[in-house]
């Protein structure tokens, strides 16, 4: 159980980095390249605000 407890933060950090890389490489250029820059930026800001509120409440 000690190894799993110590390994989880590293694995979670790796997973978060992989998702962030996928967003930067695929989703952002795709949304901005097709003329949805304003909607994509607004969705990012709303999503980030929801994340902050949920993190604060929980």
C-alpha positions in Angstrom: 0.0 0.0 0.0 2.9 2.4 0.6 4.2 2.1 -3.0 0.8 2.8 -4.4 0.3 5.8 -2.1 3.6 7.2 -3.2 3.1 6.4 -6.9 -0.3 7.9 -7.3 0.7 11.6 -7.3 3.3 10.9 -10.0 0.9 9.0 -12.1 -1.8 11.7 -11.7 0.7 14.4 -12.7 1.7 12.4 -15.8 -1.9 12.0 -16.8 -2.6 15.7 -16.3 0.4 16.6 -18.4 -0.7 14.2 -21.2 -4.2 15.8 -21.3 -2.7 19.3 -21.3 -0.4 18.4 -24.2 -3.3 16.9 -26.1 -5.4 20.1 -25.6 -2.5 22.4 -26.7 -1.6 20.3 -29.7 -5.0 19.4 -31.0 -8.0 21.2 -29.6 -6.7 24.8 -29.4 -5.3 25.1 -32.9 -8.3 23.3 -34.4 -10.8 25.6 -32.7 -8.9 28.8 -33.6 -8.2 27.6 -37.1 -11.9 27.2 -38.0 -13.0 30.7 -36.8 -14.2 29.7 -33.3 -11.5 31.6 -31.4 -13.9 33.7 -29.4 -16.2 30.8 -28.5 -13.2 28.6 -27.6 -11.7 31.3 -25.4 -15.1 32.0 -23.7 -15.6 28.2 -23.1 -12.1 28.0 -21.5 -12.8 30.9 -19.2 -16.2 29.5 -18.1 -14.7 26.1 -17.6 -11.8 27.5 -15.5 -14.3 29.6 -13.4 -16.4 26.4 -12.7 -13.2 24.5 -11.8 -12.2 27.2 -9.3 -15.7 27.3 -7.8 -16.0 23.5 -7.5 -12.5 23.3 -6.0 -13.3 26.0 -3.4 -16.6 24.5 -2.5 -15.4 20.9 -2.1 
